[in-house]
Amino acid sequence: MVRTLAGRAYEREVGANDLLDIHEAAAALGNLHVYSVYRLIWERRLPVVRQGRNVLIRLKDITRYRQTTPRSPAVKGASIWFRG
């Protein structure tokens, strides 16, 4: 996964059970807005893991969500951050 913070890009390897923060999950879900990810959590469509005050999402849960939820025709292109 590649992520840009403060103008710098960093890359890290993630496995199926690895945890992503909200911003990484938004990118993996196809460049969604962060509030859209919070809405999916609030609607219980995306399970979360809490570590203290941090809200984290398993990559396998994101993969499952993407496979079971059809994309809107209005969304153009695929996610550049995640292939799975």
Order of alpha helices (4+ residues) and beta strands (2+ residues): beta-beta-beta-alpha-alpha-beta-beta-alpha
